[in-house]
Amino acid sequence: MSNAGSYTTGAGVSYATKDVKQWFVMIKDVKGRFADNPLWGDGWGWALYKPEDKDKNLATNYKTDCLSCHKPVEHKDWIYTEAYPTLSKE
């Protein structure tokens, strides 16, 4: 179980809520294979999906749509691990 916390996406954020509001998806890319794609960079592929349209990535450019929210965890390879107990080393 995870404690809720305040993040750049809002206050009281928890992975364990009953109503999913959105999915943030990151795919690790250590080779930088998609340099010409605006959704790939800084070692990741970036995406945002909403329940209303699960087939459409709402992000169009990771630099404008994703990095500002992930800036506080740049030192942790852009990943918020606090809200995801499965990513914890404990």
C-alpha positions, 0 to 999 in steps of 0.5 A: 500500500502506498501513502498519497502525496502531493506531486506536480500532477496534483495533491493527494495523488495515490496509485491506489484510487478506485477511479483511474483519471489518467495513465502516465506511461514511460518506456526506457530507451537507453539506445536513443533509437527514436531521436527524430520522434518528439515523444522520445528523449532523455532516455525515455518514450513518453505518453499520457492516456485518459480513460475516455480514449485509451487508444490515443496518446494525448502527449505530442511532445515530451519536452512541452507535455511531460518534462515540466512535471518530471523536473523535480525527479530529474536526478532519479532518471525522471521517475517518481517512485514514491507513489509506486511501492513496486518500484521501491527498494524496500 
